Amino acid sequence: MKIAIVGYGKMGRIIERVAAERNIEVALKLDEFNNAHFEGITPENFEGIDVAIDFSIPSAAVENILRIAALGVNLVVGTTGWQEHMSHVRSVVAGREIGMVWSPNYSVGVNAFFRIVTEAARLLETEPEYEAWAWEIHHSAKKDAPSGTLLKLVEDMKHAGYSRPVSVGSNRAGAIAGTHEIGFDSPADTITLRHTARSREGFALGAVKAAEWIKGKQGFYEFSEILFAK
């Protein structure tokens, strides 16, 4: 199996190491030095590539996806901050008959956390005395705030039926890998749900597993769909 890494920063380097441990060849690495204007996304560069893994930046993600999809190459996308274009990307993936996995977070633990929070929101929707908050903190280099993961958590709460306002907060400092917290408070008690990442290793492993899974497949999938399919 051959992959391309689009966005060869800190995450890209960890993905490269994880891929090597799983006997996957990183045949192409694109970054701001060889793909600043998308010049690296060519048929020649992507010849023989099974899956491209995109951990680039919000302003480049959609164009990266569209150009790679036009080459008929499957995708795993972990870049956040572009979700307003999701419906268009879904239609392009369907039209090109390729496969794509998307998630704002490829940690197995976070994807379990999504489901835990969803269930808590469902249970407390009918208890109006419980108000909710959502908060996250990441390293100072993270581009988008609130994080895509926090936005998905709030979205999942709403889909579960929690219709009351959710107070959303976000901080950026230091080298923090990522902490996400959902809380419910009433006059009687407080429920706090928190996920704390210790490193980026879990994100990289999940992305590589997603690439292994989507190879040769068609359709648009969220990582949680394939992770918990069994």
Secondary structure, DSSP 4 states (H G I P E B T S, - for coil): -EEEEES-SHHHHHHHHHHHHTT-EEEEEE-TTT-TTSTT--TTTTTT--EEEE---HHHHHHHHHHHHHTT-EEEE---S-GGGHHHHHHHHHHHT-EEEE-S---HHHHHHHHHHHHHHHHHTT-TT-EEEEEEEE-TT--SSS-HHHHHHHHHHHHTT--S-EEEEEEE-TT---EEEEEEE-SS-EEEEEEE-S-SHHHHHHHHHHHHHHTT--EEEEHHHHHT--
